[in-house]
Amino acid sequence: MIKCHLSRLMGERKLKISDVARDTGLHRNTVTLLYQETATRVDLDAINSLCKFFAVDVGQLFEFVDDSTES
C-alpha cells in the first residue's frame, strides 16, 4: 500500500486544503483525495507540484508500506 504524507506536511505548516490548492494550482479535489489518502490515481504533474511546494522528495511525500500478511 502507498501511504501519502500530505496531511502531515500540511499540519506541520498549518496549511488548509484550499491554501495548497491555490498555491500549487492543483484542483481542490485532487488535494482532498491525497489528504484523506483515498486517491486511486495521481498525475505526475500533481506529484511534481506538491514536491516543489513542500520542498521534499517523492519519498518524503509517499511511502510504500507492505501490508501483506504472511500466514
PQR file of N, CA, C, O and H, with PARSE charges and radii, in Angstrom:
ATOM      1  N   MET A   1       0.848  -1.163   0.000 -0.4000 1.5000
ATOM      2  CA  MET A   1       0.000   0.000   0.000 -0.0000 2.0000
ATOM      3  C   MET A   1       0.899   1.234   0.000  0.5500 1.7000
ATOM      4  O   MET A   1       1.976   1.239   0.596 -0.5500 1.4000
ATOM      5  N   ILE A   2       0.438   2.263  -0.673 -0.4000 1.5000
ATOM      6  CA  ILE A   2       1.172   3.522  -0.711 -0.0000 2.0000
ATOM      7  C   ILE A   2       0.536   4.481   0.287  0.5500 1.7000
ATOM      8  O   ILE A   2      -0.668   4.733   0.240 -0.5500 1.4000
ATOM      9  H   ILE A   2      -0.437   2.259  -1.158  0.4000 1.0000
ATOM     10  N   LYS A   3       1.348   5.008   1.181 -0.4000 1.5000
ATOM     11  CA  LYS A   3       0.867   5.964   2.180 -0.0000 2.0000
ATOM     12  C   LYS A   3       1.287   7.358   1.749  0.5500 1.7000
ATOM     13  O   LYS A   3       2.437   7.576   1.368 -0.5500 1.4000
ATOM     14  H   LYS A   3       2.326   4.803   1.220  0.4000 1.0000
ATOM     15  N   CYS A   4       0.354   8.301   1.807 -0.4000 1.5000
ATOM     16  CA  CYS A   4       0.626   9.689   1.440 -0.0000 2.0000
ATOM     17  C   CYS A   4       0.778  10.518   2.708  0.5500 1.7000
ATOM     18  O   CYS A   4      -0.065  10.452   3.603 -0.5500 1.4000
ATOM     19  H   CYS A   4      -0.580   8.123   2.116  0.4000 1.0000
ATOM     20  N   HIS A   5       1.840  11.288   2.783 -0.4000 1.5000
ATOM     21  CA  HIS A   5       2.128  12.084   3.968 -0.0000 2.0000
ATOM     22  C   HIS A   5       1.730  13.551   3.799  0.5500 1.7000
ATOM     23  O   HIS A   5       2.242  14.426   4.498 -0.5500 1.4000
ATOM     24  H   HIS A   5       2.524  11.342   2.056  0.4000 1.0000
ATOM     25  N   LEU A   6       0.812  13.810   2.863 -0.4000 1.5000
ATOM     26  CA  LEU A   6       0.386  15.184   2.627 -0.0000 2.0000
ATOM     27  C   LEU A   6      -0.249  15.802   3.870  0.5500 1.7000
ATOM     28  O   LEU A   6       0.030  16.958   4.187 -0.5500 1.4000
ATOM     29  H   LEU A   6       0.396  13.099   2.295  0.4000 1.0000
ATOM     30  N   SER A   7      -1.081  15.068   4.568 -0.4000 1.5000
ATOM     31  CA  SER A   7      -1.738  15.634   5.757 -0.0000 2.0000
ATOM     32  C   SER A   7      -0.712  16.022   6.820  0.5500 1.7000
ATOM     33  O   SER A   7      -0.866  17.045   7.488 -0.5500 1.4000
ATOM     34  H   SER A   7      -1.307  14.129   4.310  0.4000 1.0000
ATOM     35  N   ARG A   8       0.325  15.216   6.978 -0.4000 1.5000
ATOM     36  CA  ARG A   8       1.375  15.542   7.961 -0.0000 2.0000
ATOM     37  C   ARG A   8       2.131  16.791   7.545  0.5500 1.7000
ATOM     38  O   ARG A   8       2.384  17.675   8.363 -0.5500 1.4000
ATOM     39  H   ARG A   8       0.450  14.385   6.436  0.4000 1.0000
ATOM     40  N   LEU A   9       2.493  16.861   6.260 -0.4000 1.5000
ATOM     41  CA  LEU A   9       3.222  18.029   5.757 -0.0000 2.0000
ATOM     42  C   LEU A   9       2.390  19.300   5.904  0.5500 1.7000
ATOM     43  O   LEU A   9       2.907  20.354   6.273 -0.5500 1.4000
ATOM     44  H   LEU A   9       2.288  16.143   5.595  0.4000 1.0000
ATOM     45  N   MET A  10       1.101  19.185   5.612 -0.4000 1.5000
ATOM     46  CA  MET A  10       0.220  20.343   5.749 -0.0000 2.0000
ATOM     47  C   MET A  10       0.059  20.726   7.217  0.5500 1.7000
ATOM     48  O   MET A  10       0.050  21.912   7.548 -0.5500 1.4000
ATOM     49  H   MET A  10       0.681  18.328   5.312  0.4000 1.0000
ATOM     50  N   GLY A  11      -0.067  19.746   8.090 -0.4000 1.5000
ATOM     51  CA  GLY A  11      -0.208  20.020   9.512 -0.0000 2.0000
ATOM     52  C   GLY A  11       1.005  20.709  10.105  0.5500 1.7000
ATOM     53  O   GLY A  11       0.873  21.612  10.931 -0.5500 1.4000
ATOM     54  H   GLY A  11      -0.059  18.783   7.821  0.4000 1.0000
ATOM     55  N   GLU A  12       2.187  20.281   9.684 -0.4000 1.5000
ATOM     56  CA  GLU A  12       3.426  20.895  10.176 -0.0000 2.0000
ATOM     57  C   GLU A  12       3.499  22.368   9.807  0.5500 1.7000
ATOM     58  O   GLU A  12       4.082  23.170  10.536 -0.5500 1.4000
ATOM     59  H   GLU A  12       2.294  19.547   9.013  0.4000 1.0000
ATOM     60  N   ARG A  13       2.903  22.724   8.669 -0.4000 1.5000
ATOM     61  CA  ARG A  13       2.949  24.108   8.184 -0.0000 2.0000
ATOM     62  C   ARG A  13       1.639  24.854   8.422  0.5500 1.7000
ATOM     63  O   ARG A  13       1.483  26.003   8.009 -0.5500 1.4000
ATOM     64  H   ARG A  13       2.429  22.073   8.076  0.4000 1.0000
ATOM     65  N   LYS A  14       0.693  24.183   9.099 -0.4000 1.5000
ATOM     66  CA  LYS A  14      -0.622  24.753   9.404 -0.0000 2.0000
ATOM     67  C   LYS A  14      -1.318  25.271   8.145  0.5500 1.7000
ATOM     68  O   LYS A  14      -1.823  26.393   8.115 -0.5500 1.4000
ATOM     69  H   LYS A  14       0.819  23.250   9.435  0.4000 1.0000
ATOM     70  N   LEU A  15      -1.334  24.438   7.116 -0.4000 1.5000
ATOM     71  CA  LEU A  15      -1.961  24.797   5.845 -0.0000 2.0000
ATOM     72  C   LEU A  15      -3.310  24.110   5.702  0.5500 1.7000
ATOM     73  O   LEU A  15      -3.520  23.006   6.204 -0.5500 1.4000
ATOM     74  H   LEU A  15      -0.924  23.527   7.140  0.4000 1.0000
ATOM     75  N   LYS A  16      -4.213  24.779   5.011 -0.4000 1.5000
ATOM     76  CA  LYS A  16      -5.515  24.203   4.691 -0.0000 2.0000
ATOM     77  C   LYS A  16      -5.465  23.643   3.272  0.5500 1.7000
ATOM     78  O   LYS A  16      -4.578  23.979   2.486 -0.5500 1.4000
ATOM     79  H   LYS A  16      -4.043  25.676   4.603  0.4000 1.0000
ATOM     80  N   ILE A  17      -6.426  22.790   2.963 -0.4000 1.5000
ATOM     81  CA  ILE A  17      -6.520  22.224   1.616 -0.0000 2.0000
ATOM     82  C   ILE A  17      -6.627  23.340   0.587  0.5500 1.7000
ATOM     83  O   ILE A  17      -5.997  23.275  -0.468 -0.5500 1.4000
ATOM     84  H   ILE A  17      -7.146  22.518   3.601  0.4000 1.0000
ATOM     85  N   SER A  18      -7.417  24.357   0.885 -0.4000 1.5000
ATOM     86  CA  SER A  18      -7.585  25.468  -0.054 -0.0000 2.0000
ATOM     87  C   SER A  18      -6.278  26.227  -0.274  0.5500 1.7000
ATOM     88  O   SER A  18      -6.025  26.706  -1.379 -0.5500 1.4000
ATOM     89  H   SER A  18      -7.930  24.410   1.742  0.4000 1.0000
ATOM     90  N   ASP A  19      -5.442  26.344   0.765 -0.4000 1.5000
ATOM     91  CA  ASP A  19      -4.141  27.008   0.621 -0.0000 2.0000
ATOM     92  C   ASP A  19      -3.259  26.247  -0.365  0.5500 1.7000
ATOM     93  O   ASP A  19      -2.660  26.836  -1.265 -0.5500 1.4000
ATOM     94  H   ASP A  19      -5.648  25.955   1.663  0.4000 1.0000
ATOM     95  N   VAL A  20      -3.191  24.926  -0.182 -0.4000 1.5000
ATOM     96  CA  VAL A  20      -2.341  24.099  -1.042 -0.0000 2.0000
ATOM     97  C   VAL A  20      -2.866  24.108  -2.471  0.5500 1.7000
ATOM     98  O   VAL A  20      -2.084  24.217  -3.415 -0.5500 1.4000
ATOM     99  H   VAL A  20      -3.677  24.447   0.548  0.4000 1.0000
ATOM    100  N   ALA A  21      -4.174  23.996  -2.641 -0.4000 1.5000
ATOM    101  CA  ALA A  21      -4.767  24.011  -3.976 -0.0000 2.0000
ATOM    102  C   ALA A  21      -4.470  25.332  -4.681  0.5500 1.7000
ATOM    103  O   ALA A  21      -4.071  25.339  -5.845 -0.5500 1.4000
ATOM    104  H   ALA A  21      -4.809  23.908  -1.874  0.4000 1.0000
ATOM    105  N   ARG A  22      -4.659  26.427  -3.996 -0.4000 1.5000
ATOM    106  CA  ARG A  22      -4.418  27.750  -4.573 -0.0000 2.0000
ATOM    107  C   ARG A  22      -2.941  27.948  -4.928  0.5500 1.7000
ATOM    108  O   ARG A  22      -2.622  28.418  -6.020 -0.5500 1.4000
ATOM    109  H   ARG A  22      -4.984  26.422  -3.050  0.4000 1.0000
ATOM    110  N   ASP A  23      -2.055  27.595  -4.019 -0.4000 1.5000
ATOM    111  CA  ASP A  23      -0.630  27.863  -4.210 -0.0000 2.0000
ATOM    112  C   ASP A  23       0.046  26.922  -5.204  0.5500 1.7000
ATOM    113  O   ASP A  23       1.069  27.274  -5.792 -0.5500 1.4000
ATOM    114  H   ASP A  23      -2.314  27.213  -3.132  0.4000 1.0000
ATOM    115  N   THR A  24      -0.516  25.727  -5.397 -0.4000 1.5000
ATOM    116  CA  THR A  24       0.078  24.773  -6.340 -0.0000 2.0000
ATOM    117  C   THR A  24      -0.620  24.785  -7.694  0.5500 1.7000
ATOM    118  O   THR A  24      -0.063  24.321  -8.688 -0.5500 1.4000
ATOM    119  H   THR A  24      -1.347  25.440  -4.919  0.4000 1.0000
ATOM    120  N   GLY A  25      -1.845  25.317  -7.732 -0.4000 1.5000
ATOM    121  CA  GLY A  25      -2.616  25.287  -8.966 -0.0000 2.0000
ATOM    122  C   GLY A  25      -3.332  23.965  -9.187  0.5500 1.7000
ATOM    123  O   GLY A  25      -3.920  23.748 -10.247 -0.5500 1.4000
ATOM    124  H   GLY A  25      -2.298  25.694  -6.924  0.4000 1.0000
ATOM    125  N   LEU A  26      -3.289  23.086  -8.206 -0.4000 1.5000
ATOM    126  CA  LEU A  26      -3.976  21.798  -8.307 -0.0000 2.0000
ATOM    127  C   LEU A  26      -5.451  21.977  -7.974  0.5500 1.7000
ATOM    128  O   LEU A  26      -5.829  22.889  -7.238 -0.5500 1.4000
ATOM    129  H   LEU A  26      -2.811  23.262  -7.345  0.4000 1.0000
ATOM    130  N   HIS A  27      -6.268  21.106  -8.519 -0.4000 1.5000
ATOM    131  CA  HIS A  27      -7.694  21.133  -8.210 -0.0000 2.0000
ATOM    132  C   HIS A  27      -7.880  20.755  -6.747  0.5500 1.7000
ATOM    133  O   HIS A  27      -7.181  19.889  -6.221 -0.5500 1.4000
ATOM    134  H   HIS A  27      -5.962  20.365  -9.117  0.4000 1.0000
ATOM    135  N   ARG A  28      -8.831  21.416  -6.103 -0.4000 1.5000
ATOM    136  CA  ARG A  28      -9.085  21.164  -4.684 -0.0000 2.0000
ATOM    137  C   ARG A  28      -9.402  19.687  -4.423  0.5500 1.7000
ATOM    138  O   ARG A  28      -8.991  19.134  -3.403 -0.5500 1.4000
ATOM    139  H   ARG A  28      -9.399  22.119  -6.531  0.4000 1.0000
ATOM    140  N   ASN A  29     -10.128  19.057  -5.338 -0.4000 1.5000
ATOM    141  CA  ASN A  29     -10.485  17.650  -5.172 -0.0000 2.0000
ATOM    142  C   ASN A  29      -9.244  16.755  -5.163  0.5500 1.7000
ATOM    143  O   ASN A  29      -9.185  15.785  -4.407 -0.5500 1.4000
ATOM    144  H   ASN A  29     -10.461  19.506  -6.167  0.4000 1.0000
ATOM    145  N   THR A  30      -8.264  17.072  -5.991 -0.4000 1.5000
ATOM    146  CA  THR A  30      -7.014  16.299  -6.029 -0.0000 2.0000
ATOM    147  C   THR A  30      -6.310  16.369  -4.678  0.5500 1.7000
ATOM    148  O   THR A  30      -5.866  15.352  -4.144 -0.5500 1.4000
ATOM    149  H   THR A  30      -8.312  17.859  -6.605  0.4000 1.0000
ATOM    150  N   VAL A  31      -6.215  17.563  -4.140 -0.4000 1.5000
ATOM    151  CA  VAL A  31      -5.553  17.755  -2.845 -0.0000 2.0000
ATOM    152  C   VAL A  31      -6.340  17.038  -1.748  0.5500 1.7000
ATOM    153  O   VAL A  31      -5.748  16.403  -0.875 -0.5500 1.4000
ATOM    154  H   VAL A  31      -6.576  18.388  -4.574  0.4000 1.0000
ATOM    155  N   THR A  32      -7.662  17.134  -1.786 -0.4000 1.5000
ATOM    156  CA  THR A  32      -8.509  16.485  -0.785 -0.0000 2.0000
ATOM    157  C   THR A  32      -8.332  14.972  -0.802  0.5500 1.7000
ATOM    158  O   THR A  32      -8.188  14.352   0.252 -0.5500 1.4000
ATOM    159  H   THR A  32      -8.143  17.650  -2.495  0.4000 1.0000
ATOM    160  N   LEU A  33      -8.341  14.373  -1.994 -0.4000 1.5000
ATOM    161  CA  LEU A  33      -8.178  12.918  -2.101 -0.0000 2.0000
ATOM    162  C   LEU A  33      -6.823  12.464  -1.570  0.5500 1.7000
ATOM    163  O   LEU A  33      -6.737  11.431  -0.907 -0.5500 1.4000
ATOM    164  H   LEU A  33      -8.459  14.876  -2.850  0.4000 1.0000
ATOM    165  N   LEU A  34      -5.777  13.214  -1.849 -0.4000 1.5000
ATOM    166  CA  LEU A  34      -4.453  12.869  -1.327 -0.0000 2.0000
ATOM    167  C   LEU A  34      -4.389  13.083   0.181  0.5500 1.7000
ATOM    168  O   LEU A  34      -3.805  12.273   0.901 -0.5500 1.4000
ATOM    169  H   LEU A  34      -5.847  14.054  -2.388  0.4000 1.0000
ATOM    170  N   TYR A  35      -4.979  14.152   0.650 -0.4000 1.5000
ATOM    171  CA  TYR A  35      -5.000  14.460   2.083 -0.0000 2.0000
ATOM    172  C   TYR A  35      -5.693  13.347   2.864  0.5500 1.7000
ATOM    173  O   TYR A  35      -5.225  12.937   3.926 -0.5500 1.4000
ATOM    174  H   TYR A  35      -5.454  14.809   0.065  0.4000 1.0000
ATOM    175  N   GLN A  36      -6.807  12.867   2.330 -0.4000 1.5000
ATOM    176  CA  GLN A  36      -7.579  11.817   3.000 -0.0000 2.0000
ATOM    177  C   GLN A  36      -7.090  10.414   2.663  0.5500 1.7000
ATOM    178  O   GLN A  36      -7.630   9.429   3.166 -0.5500 1.4000
ATOM    179  H   GLN A  36      -7.188  13.200   1.467  0.4000 1.0000
ATOM    180  N   GLU A  37      -6.074  10.321   1.816 -0.4000 1.5000
ATOM    181  CA  GLU A  37      -5.491   9.055   1.368 -0.0000 2.0000
ATOM    182  C   GLU A  37      -6.533   8.140   0.726  0.5500 1.7000
ATOM    183  O   GLU A  37      -6.546   6.932   0.962 -0.5500 1.4000
ATOM    184  H   GLU A  37      -5.635  11.121   1.408  0.4000 1.0000
ATOM    185  N   THR A  38      -7.401   8.735  -0.088 -0.4000 1.5000
ATOM    186  CA  THR A  38      -8.412   7.964  -0.802 -0.0000 2.0000
ATOM    187  C   THR A  38      -8.193   8.004  -2.314  0.5500 1.7000
ATOM    188  O   THR A  38      -8.977   7.422  -3.065 -0.5500 1.4000
ATOM    189  H   THR A  38      -7.390   9.716  -0.280  0.4000 1.0000
ATOM    190  N   ALA A  39      -7.143   8.680  -2.767 -0.4000 1.5000
ATOM    191  CA  ALA A  39      -6.857   8.767  -4.204 -0.0000 2.0000
ATOM    192  C   ALA A  39      -6.433   7.400  -4.727  0.5500 1.7000
ATOM    193  O   ALA A  39      -5.674   6.682  -4.077 -0.5500 1.4000
ATOM    194  H   ALA A  39      -6.507   9.152  -2.157  0.4000 1.0000
ATOM    195  N   THR A  40      -6.931   7.052  -5.906 -0.4000 1.5000
ATOM    196  CA  THR A  40      -6.532   5.788  -6.526 -0.0000 2.0000
ATOM    197  C   THR A  40      -5.547   6.020  -7.660  0.5500 1.7000
ATOM    198  O   THR A  40      -4.802   5.116  -8.039 -0.5500 1.4000
ATOM    199  H   THR A  40      -7.548   7.635  -6.435  0.4000 1.0000
ATOM    200  N   ARG A  41      -5.545   7.233  -8.199 -0.4000 1.5000
ATOM    201  CA  ARG A  41      -4.601   7.604  -9.264 -0.0000 2.0000
ATOM    202  C   ARG A  41      -4.122   9.027  -9.011  0.5500 1.7000
ATOM    203  O   ARG A  41      -4.890   9.887  -8.582 -0.5500 1.4000
ATOM    204  H   ARG A  41      -6.150   7.967  -7.890  0.4000 1.0000
ATOM    205  N   VAL A  42      -2.848   9.261  -9.283 -0.4000 1.5000
ATOM    206  CA  VAL A  42      -2.294  10.596  -9.104 -0.0000 2.0000
ATOM    207  C   VAL A  42      -1.468  10.938 -10.330  0.5500 1.7000
ATOM    208  O   VAL A  42      -0.629  10.151 -10.767 -0.5500 1.4000
ATOM    209  H   VAL A  42      -2.224   8.561  -9.632  0.4000 1.0000
ATOM    210  N   ASP A  43      -1.710  12.106 -10.875 -0.4000 1.5000
ATOM    211  CA  ASP A  43      -0.973  12.582 -12.032 -0.0000 2.0000
ATOM    212  C   ASP A  43       0.448  12.968 -11.621  0.5500 1.7000
ATOM    213  O   ASP A  43       0.659  13.526 -10.544 -0.5500 1.4000
ATOM    214  H   ASP A  43      -2.392  12.746 -10.520  0.4000 1.0000
ATOM    215  N   LEU A  44       1.410  12.673 -12.475 -0.4000 1.5000
ATOM    216  CA  LEU A  44       2.804  13.001 -12.160 -0.0000 2.0000
ATOM    217  C   LEU A  44       3.011  14.502 -11.998  0.5500 1.7000
ATOM    218  O   LEU A  44       3.848  14.929 -11.202 -0.5500 1.4000
ATOM    219  H   LEU A  44       1.240  12.220 -13.350  0.4000 1.0000
ATOM    220  N   ASP A  45       2.257  15.306 -12.745 -0.4000 1.5000
ATOM    221  CA  ASP A  45       2.361  16.762 -12.587 -0.0000 2.0000
ATOM    222  C   ASP A  45       1.908  17.192 -11.196  0.5500 1.7000
ATOM    223  O   ASP A  45       2.466  18.126 -10.622 -0.5500 1.4000
ATOM    224  H   ASP A  45       1.577  14.959 -13.391  0.4000 1.0000
ATOM    225  N   ALA A  46       0.899  16.516 -10.654 -0.4000 1.5000
ATOM    226  CA  ALA A  46       0.425  16.830  -9.302 -0.0000 2.0000
ATOM    227  C   ALA A  46       1.503  16.500  -8.275  0.5500 1.7000
ATOM    228  O   ALA A  46       1.757  17.283  -7.360 -0.5500 1.4000
ATOM    229  H   ALA A  46       0.445  15.757 -11.121  0.4000 1.0000
ATOM    230  N   ILE A  47       2.129  15.348  -8.429 -0.4000 1.5000
ATOM    231  CA  ILE A  47       3.213  14.957  -7.518 -0.0000 2.0000
ATOM    232  C   ILE A  47       4.357  15.959  -7.609  0.5500 1.7000
ATOM    233  O   ILE A  47       4.914  16.369  -6.591 -0.5500 1.4000
ATOM    234  H   ILE A  47       1.923  14.712  -9.172  0.4000 1.0000
ATOM    235  N   ASN A  48       4.699  16.345  -8.817 -0.4000 1.5000
ATOM    236  CA  ASN A  48       5.769  17.317  -9.041 -0.0000 2.0000
ATOM    237  C   ASN A  48       5.437  18.649  -8.360  0.5500 1.7000
ATOM    238  O   ASN A  48       6.289  19.235  -7.691 -0.5500 1.4000
ATOM    239  H   ASN A  48       4.246  16.012  -9.644  0.4000 1.0000
ATOM    240  N   SER A  49       4.208  19.121  -8.528 -0.4000 1.5000
ATOM    241  CA  SER A  49       3.794  20.391  -7.919 -0.0000 2.0000
ATOM    242  C   SER A  49       3.867  20.333  -6.398  0.5500 1.7000
ATOM    243  O   SER A  49       4.333  21.277  -5.760 -0.5500 1.4000
ATOM    244  H   SER A  49       3.516  18.645  -9.071  0.4000 1.0000
ATOM    245  N   LEU A  50       3.409  19.232  -5.819 -0.4000 1.5000
ATOM    246  CA  LEU A  50       3.434  19.100  -4.356 -0.0000 2.0000
ATOM    247  C   LEU A  50       4.860  19.000  -3.827  0.5500 1.7000
ATOM    248  O   LEU A  50       5.186  19.595  -2.799 -0.5500 1.4000
ATOM    249  H   LEU A  50       3.030  18.465  -6.338  0.4000 1.0000
ATOM    250  N   CYS A  51       5.705  18.255  -4.520 -0.4000 1.5000
ATOM    251  CA  CYS A  51       7.100  18.139  -4.080 -0.0000 2.0000
ATOM    252  C   CYS A  51       7.802  19.492  -4.138  0.5500 1.7000
ATOM    253  O   CYS A  51       8.563  19.835  -3.233 -0.5500 1.4000
ATOM    254  H   CYS A  51       5.440  17.772  -5.355  0.4000 1.0000
ATOM    255  N   LYS A  52       7.554  20.258  -5.191 -0.4000 1.5000
ATOM    256  CA  LYS A  52       8.135  21.603  -5.296 -0.0000 2.0000
ATOM    257  C   LYS A  52       7.616  22.505  -4.189  0.5500 1.7000
ATOM    258  O   LYS A  52       8.390  23.202  -3.533 -0.5500 1.4000
ATOM    259  H   LYS A  52       6.937  19.979  -5.926  0.4000 1.0000
ATOM    260  N   PHE A  53       6.312  22.491  -3.985 -0.4000 1.5000
ATOM    261  CA  PHE A  53       5.680  23.369  -2.999 -0.0000 2.0000
ATOM    262  C   PHE A  53       6.212  23.103  -1.592  0.5500 1.7000
ATOM    263  O   PHE A  53       6.520  24.042  -0.857 -0.5500 1.4000
ATOM    264  H   PHE A  53       5.683  21.925  -4.518  0.4000 1.0000
ATOM    265  N   PHE A  54       6.319  21.835  -1.216 -0.4000 1.5000
ATOM    266  CA  PHE A  54       6.778  21.480   0.125 -0.0000 2.0000
ATOM    267  C   PHE A  54       8.295  21.307   0.208  0.5500 1.7000
ATOM    268  O   PHE A  54       8.836  21.092   1.292 -0.5500 1.4000
ATOM    269  H   PHE A  54       6.069  21.072  -1.813  0.4000 1.0000
ATOM    270  N   ALA A  55       8.983  21.400  -0.934 -0.4000 1.5000
ATOM    271  CA  ALA A  55      10.441  21.232  -0.997 -0.0000 2.0000
ATOM    272  C   ALA A  55      10.860  19.888  -0.405  0.5500 1.7000
ATOM    273  O   ALA A  55      11.738  19.809   0.454 -0.5500 1.4000
ATOM    274  H   ALA A  55       8.543  21.575  -1.815  0.4000 1.0000
ATOM    275  N   VAL A  56      10.200  18.827  -0.895 -0.4000 1.5000
ATOM    276  CA  VAL A  56      10.507  17.474  -0.434 -0.0000 2.0000
ATOM    277  C   VAL A  56      10.721  16.566  -1.638  0.5500 1.7000
ATOM    278  O   VAL A  56      10.348  16.902  -2.762 -0.5500 1.4000
ATOM    279  H   VAL A  56       9.487  18.890  -1.593  0.4000 1.0000
ATOM    280  N   ASP A  57      11.329  15.415  -1.384 -0.4000 1.5000
ATOM    281  CA  ASP A  57      11.476  14.384  -2.404 -0.0000 2.0000
ATOM    282  C   ASP A  57      10.196  13.555  -2.445  0.5500 1.7000
ATOM    283  O   ASP A  57       9.386  13.603  -1.519 -0.5500 1.4000
ATOM    284  H   ASP A  57      11.633  15.142  -0.471  0.4000 1.0000
ATOM    285  N   VAL A  58      10.022  12.804  -3.511 -0.4000 1.5000
ATOM    286  CA  VAL A  58       8.851  11.945  -3.651 -0.0000 2.0000
ATOM    287  C   VAL A  58       8.759  10.977  -2.470  0.5500 1.7000
ATOM    288  O   VAL A  58       7.666  10.685  -1.986 -0.5500 1.4000
ATOM    289  H   VAL A  58      10.680  12.765  -4.263  0.4000 1.0000
ATOM    290  N   GLY A  59       9.899  10.485  -2.012 -0.4000 1.5000
ATOM    291  CA  GLY A  59       9.931   9.549  -0.890 -0.0000 2.0000
ATOM    292  C   GLY A  59       9.481  10.154   0.428  0.5500 1.7000
ATOM    293  O   GLY A  59       9.124   9.428   1.356 -0.5500 1.4000
ATOM    294  H   GLY A  59      10.787  10.722  -2.405  0.4000 1.0000
ATOM    295  N   GLN A  60       9.495  11.476   0.519 -0.4000 1.5000
ATOM    296  CA  GLN A  60       9.012  12.137   1.728 -0.0000 2.0000
ATOM    297  C   GLN A  60       7.508  12.418   1.640  0.5500 1.7000
ATOM    298  O   GLN A  60       6.848  12.647   2.653 -0.5500 1.4000
ATOM    299  H   GLN A  60       9.785  12.066  -0.234  0.4000 1.0000
ATOM    300  N   LEU A  61       6.984  12.398   0.421 -0.4000 1.5000
ATOM    301  CA  LEU A  61       5.559  12.620   0.211 -0.0000 2.0000
ATOM    302  C   LEU A  61       4.794  11.300   0.221  0.5500 1.7000
ATOM    303  O   LEU A  61       3.689  11.215   0.757 -0.5500 1.4000
ATOM    304  H   LEU A  61       7.520  12.213  -0.403  0.4000 1.0000
ATOM    305  N   PHE A  62       5.395  10.271  -0.375 -0.4000 1.5000
ATOM    306  CA  PHE A  62       4.771   8.950  -0.445 -0.0000 2.0000
ATOM    307  C   PHE A  62       5.689   7.913   0.171  0.5500 1.7000
ATOM    308  O   PHE A  62       6.912   8.051   0.141 -0.5500 1.4000
ATOM    309  H   PHE A  62       6.292  10.340  -0.810  0.4000 1.0000
ATOM    310  N   GLU A  63       5.087   6.874   0.730 -0.4000 1.5000
ATOM    311  CA  GLU A  63       5.851   5.791   1.347 -0.0000 2.0000
ATOM    312  C   GLU A  63       5.165   4.468   1.020  0.5500 1.7000
ATOM    313  O   GLU A  63       3.940   4.365   1.080 -0.5500 1.4000
ATOM    314  H   GLU A  63       4.094   6.763   0.754  0.4000 1.0000
ATOM    315  N   PHE A  64       5.952   3.468   0.679 -0.4000 1.5000
ATOM    316  CA  PHE A  64       5.413   2.134   0.457 -0.0000 2.0000
ATOM    317  C   PHE A  64       5.383   1.404   1.790  0.5500 1.7000
ATOM    318  O   PHE A  64       6.398   1.298   2.478 -0.5500 1.4000
ATOM    319  H   PHE A  64       6.947   3.552   0.630  0.4000 1.0000
ATOM    320  N   VAL A  65       4.201   0.899   2.148 -0.4000 1.5000
ATOM    321  CA  VAL A  65       4.038   0.145   3.380 -0.0000 2.0000
ATOM    322  C   VAL A  65       3.550  -1.238   2.984  0.5500 1.7000
ATOM    323  O   VAL A  65       2.492  -1.383   2.373 -0.5500 1.4000
ATOM    324  H   VAL A  65       3.377   0.984   1.589  0.4000 1.0000
ATOM    325  N   ASP A  66       4.322  -2.240   3.333 -0.4000 1.5000
ATOM    326  CA  ASP A  66       3.959  -3.624   2.985 -0.0000 2.0000
ATOM    327  C   ASP A  66       2.846  -4.074   3.913  0.5500 1.7000
ATOM    328  O   ASP A  66       3.062  -4.281   5.107 -0.5500 1.4000
ATOM    329  H   ASP A  66       5.182  -2.122   3.829  0.4000 1.0000
ATOM    330  N   ASP A  67       1.650  -4.224   3.351 -0.4000 1.5000
ATOM    331  CA  ASP A  67       0.516  -4.622   4.163 -0.0000 2.0000
ATOM    332  C   ASP A  67       0.126  -6.079   3.971  0.5500 1.7000
ATOM    333  O   ASP A  67      -0.959  -6.502   4.369 -0.5500 1.4000
ATOM    334  H   ASP A  67       1.475  -4.056   2.381  0.4000 1.0000
ATOM    335  N   SER A  68       1.032  -6.847   3.352 -0.4000 1.5000
ATOM    336  CA  SER A  68       0.728  -8.274   3.169 -0.0000 2.0000
ATOM    337  C   SER A  68       0.896  -9.004   4.502  0.5500 1.7000
ATOM    338  O   SER A  68       1.805  -8.721   5.283 -0.5500 1.4000
ATOM    339  H   SER A  68       1.913  -6.503   3.029  0.4000 1.0000
ATOM    340  N   THR A  69       0.008  -9.931   4.729 -0.4000 1.5000
ATOM    341  CA  THR A  69       0.085 -10.732   5.953 -0.0000 2.0000
ATOM    342  C   THR A  69       0.557 -12.125   5.589  0.5500 1.7000
ATOM    343  O   THR A  69      -0.027 -12.783   4.729 -0.5500 1.4000
ATOM    344  H   THR A  69      -0.731 -10.162   4.096  0.4000 1.0000
ATOM    345  N   GLU A  70       1.592 -12.560   6.230 -0.4000 1.5000
ATOM    346  CA  GLU A  70       2.143 -13.883   5.968 -0.0000 2.0000
ATOM    347  C   GLU A  70       1.537 -14.883   6.926  0.5500 1.7000
ATOM    348  O   GLU A  70       1.526 -14.661   8.136 -0.5500 1.4000
ATOM    349  H   GLU A  70       2.067 -12.025   6.929  0.4000 1.0000
ATOM    350  N   SER A  71       1.033 -15.978   6.395 -0.4000 1.5000
ATOM    351  CA  SER A  71       0.401 -16.993   7.243 -0.0000 2.0000
ATOM    352  C   SER A  71       1.342 -18.130   7.535  0.5500 1.7000
ATOM    353  O   SER A  71       0.972 -19.073   8.236 -0.5500 1.4000
ATOM    354  H   SER A  71       1.042 -16.158   5.412  0.4000 1.0000
TER
END
